[in-house]
Amino acid sequence: MAFHRKTGETDADRVLEELGVAGVIRRDDLSPLFCRAAAALKSEFRRISLADCFALALARELDARFLTADHHELDAVAMMGRFDIAFIR
């Protein structure tokens, strides 16, 4: 996490707590089937980070919108229309 790398563990913990207060739900139930789905996305979209592939797989599983600010990696995927992707900036 960038906060951990730039400002340390205390700030990273604070950000995680704030995300929870904001309603972001932490998931720790990664089944082998889910991991394979994320790996398949990574195989298909090689320029996308593995973290984004996991997030896309989760959005697909939950039938949810994927929010991102990363136009560089995800513009082409969004244009394909296979995922509900919204850019926050």
C-alpha positions, 0 to 999 in steps of 0.5 A: 500500500502506498501509504505504508511505503511513503509514511509508515505503518501507522498511517496505513492502519489509519487509512484502512480504518477510514476505509472501513468507516466509509463502508469499504468491505474487507474481503479475506475469502479468496477461494481457489476458483476466485483466484483462478478467475483473477489469474485468467484476467491477468493472462488476458490483460497482461498490462493490468496489475494483478491487484486490478485483476483481483478487483475486476474479478470481485466486481464481476462476482458481486455484479458491482461497479469497479471504481478506479482512477487508473486510466493508463491501464484500464481505459482499453478494458472499459471500452470493451464493455465487459466490465462496469468500470467508472473512473473517479477522475 
